[in-house]
C-alpha cells in the first residue's frame, strides 16, 4: 500500500498547487465501502464554496483543512492515489490507474474542481481506502490512534532502543504496527531491515544496542531520502532491495540471494546471507538439524538453503495469531462477484499473498485428486478385463 513517502508526495503536491483556491465543483462517488458514514450529496454540499487552507499528513493518512469544518480525510488503503490534472504526482508503484486513462477516472472516489480550473481526484481501484468528512480528523480514529510520525516525530535513538527492549514480538511485525510508529509499511520495513542487516523475525527485545542504533539510523535515512525525491522509485539508490522485492520472483541484490517469508502477516523479502537471527534465536537455529538444500534451476549455493526449523517455527507462530484455518469438507461459501470498481486483474499487492497461497494449495489438491481418480479408473478397468471369459474359437 502507499506508505509515508507516497502520501507525503501527495500532500506536498496539494500544498503547492491547490491552497488558497475555492472549490466550485465536487463529485463524490456513491460507494459506501470507500466513502465512510456520509452520503455523496451531503459530502458534496459540505465542500462547495469552501477554500483550501492547508494539507496535513500523519503516517499514511492525509487530510485537507478548509476555511471551515468539516474537512475531507483520506486513508489510502492498498491502492489509493491523489491525482492533479496536469501535475506530476508520484503514485504508488502498484497504483492501478494510468495517466492515459479517462479523466476523471472511473475509479475516482473524490473529485473537485477549483476556481482557477485546476482539478484534483482521489482514486482507489481496489476499494480498500476510506474517505471521510470530519470536524477534526486528527482527534478521531484512525489518526488519533497512530504512534509518532516516522518523519515528523522521530524517536531519539535512546528512546527507540529503550522501546525495543520492552517488545517481545518480531521486529518486522513491530515496524508495521502503526500505533508504534506511523508511516512504515511493507516495503520500507523490508528496506530498513535489509540495510541494517537484521532478520525480520528477530525478537525486538533481543536486539543489541548496536543493532537498535543501526536500525534507527536506517529508518531515518530511508524515509528522508524517499521523501526528498518525492517517492520517485526510479531515483532510489540501485543497491536498495526495493528494486528486487516485488512479485516474489527469485533474484539477487548486490550478488546475494533474496528469499521470501511471512513476517508480521506480510510477505517479506530479505537476504539470508546477510540478515541472520542472533542471540538465543541463533543458538536455537544452530542446535536444530538443517534441512536439505533446495536448489533452483539457476544453480545452487549455500544461499539456497530453505528456512531452518527455528525460522519455520517462528513463521508458524506468527501465522497462528491470525486464527486457525477452517478444516473439514464443508461446503465453501459462494464467491462474491467483483464489482467493476474492484477489478483485481492487476492485483499484485503484498496483501494478496494469502489468496495466492490458497490458489496454489487448491491447485495442488485438485491435481492430486485427478491423478488418484485416473489411477482408480485404470485399476477397475483392468480388473474387469481379466474377468471377461475368452470367446470360443
Secondary structure, 3 states (H helix, E strand, C coil): CCCHHHHHHHHHHHHHHCCCCEEEEEEECCCCCCECCCCHHHHHHHHCCCEEEEEEEECCEEEEEECCCCEEEEECCCCCEEEECCECCCCCCCCCCCCCCCCCCCCEEEEEEECCCCEEEEECCCCCCEEEEECCHHHCCCHHHCCEECCCCCCCHHHHHHHHCCCCCEHHHHHHCCCCEECCCHHHHHHHHHHHCCCCCCEHHHCCHHHHHHHHHHHHHHHHHHHHCCCCHHHCCCCCHHHHCHHHCCCEECCEECEEEEECCEEEEECCCCCCCCHHHHHHHHHCCCCCCCCCCCCCCHHHCCCCHHHHHHHHHHHHCCCCCCCCCCCCCCCCCCCHHHCCCCCCCHHHHHHHHHHHHHHHHHHHHHHHHHHHHHHHHHHHHHHCCCCCC
